[in-house]
Amino acid sequence: MHEVGIISGVLDAVDKSVAANHADKVYAVNLSVGEETEVIKDCMDFAWEALTPGTVCEGAELHVNMIKPKSVCLACGNEFEHDRFHNDCPKCGSYETQLIAGHELTIDSIDVDIPDDESAEDSAEEPQENSDANAAPHTPDASAAEAYTDAMNSYADSLKSEYRQAPTEEEKRSGDHEMQNEKESQK
Amino acid sequence: METVDIKQPVLQLNDKLAKENRENFAKHGVYVLNILASPGSGKTSTIMATIDALRDTYNIAVIEGDIASNVDSERIAKLGIPAVQVNTGGACHLESDMIKRAVDQLDLDNLDLILLENVGNLICPVDFDLGENAKVMILSVPEGDDKPLKYPGVFQASKAVILNKIDTLPMFDFDQKAFEDHVHALNHEVPVFPISATNGQGVDAWADWLSKHIEDAHAQQGE
């Protein structure tokens, strides 16, 4: 259950961002989680329910965007999606492959209310202020992390239609749900 | 309602401290191994066998991660090897700040190798960088040859796989070839070292691999 530690980290980051943006209500927290991490969505939801009461995130929704593993073949350059167990190149059969997506564990964004009584000039400065507030304490990693998350997010965007559409009851039963149960039993 | 971008790794704090640990280890030319395995797979026995094989050549220390108790660090300390016990207080894995505090109790100037024994768990420790040079995992014969299929993450993250308790192979239905095939399907070039930590079988090959990596860490410090 290291998901509890992960959610604690998320809450710390959200706290900072809420303060930096003078936000007063959090509606949702949006995460990207690669399927090759050892993170289970159900456990994240459980930790969220357990840890958010009494915090700024009380009552907010946790949106977890699961990212499918994707690798590039170092022999032939082919990029391909795969499951956790097979990362050999389906085109040339090489095992010399490098994971380019599927190991994310990122806080993408938060959906918040920023009260109107903040003056217009304040809100004009907000984007800048926000990026400063985030960059300052994490200087060594900030640019690499940003480039990484940018690349990952654009990949996530390309999959949006697949992941953001609510699955039908049938899909839930036959697909994700089954996988979650299987992962759950490993824990 | 507005959306505010955050775009930061969830484990940013852990990763930042891990990076500091790694820089600290590199500065002192210390090679650090993060050892992952199930409870009862023989982590402490393997560490003791490794110490036995390398203690004449290198200065070694051990950091023992457990949910509670100092049983393991006492076993190591009896060998005359510096051992720091880290109790996670229920947490299922070590984090980089715990290692940072444990390392403060060690004299890095006079060390070549730190063996970090993570909490017995094949899942949670995989996601946490501690600043180590390499993760290695130990699987023991009684656990079964199908474990790579069930816990792919740890096999993919490891730079070496130790198959312990091979002296018990005749007692168990363990297909060593199938095991190695499963491992290599997940992690193509990872070396697999079959050993028996208790009778010493195979430990030399494992110790040779480790020696080579310790020497590399020394060479990089000199550069």
Interface residues (C-beta under 8 A of the other chain):
Chain A: M1 H2 G5 I6 G9 V10 D12 A13 V14 S17 N21 A23 Y27 N30 L31 E36 T37 E38 V39 R84 F85 H86 N87 D88 Y95 E96 L105 T106 I107 D108 S109 I110 D111 V112 D113 I114 N130 N134 H138 P140 D141 A145 E146 T149 D150 N153 Q186 K187
Chain B: M1 E2 T3 V4 D5 I6 K7 Q8 P9 V10 L11 Q12 L13 N14 D15 K16 K19 A91 C92 H93 E95 I123 C124 V126 D127 F128 L149 K150 Y151 P152 G153 Q156 H184 A185 L186 H188 E189
